[in-house]
């Protein structure tokens, strides 16, 4: 299993901020210039740049400057880091729930009723 704990922490830390999540969601639809990315946000351009630096540092976004325009792109590998971890957690919990279901069905017995030990309270 690959050791990417540090980058996974950085990805989740970056995604913990609603502004950065919004930026990622918009970039998933396609590349945007920094000015287009900043347009709907109620913050200064330097504040937008700070958010972008966090997203770039954890590998969720990359940017390139052509002339005077800096364009941002989503970095799918960064999203796959989080997706892989979440998928493994989901798989583990599905196995646990399956085992719980098996345990409960064995406890009920073939008739669907509780065991004799749980039985009468007279």
Secondary structure, 3 states (H helix, E strand, C coil): CCCCHHHHHHHHHHHCCHHHHHHHHHHHCCCEEHHHHHHCCCCCHHHHHHHHHHHHHCCCEEEEEECCEEEEEECHHHHHHHHHHHHHHHHHHHHHHHHHHHHHHHHHCCCCCCCHHHCCCC
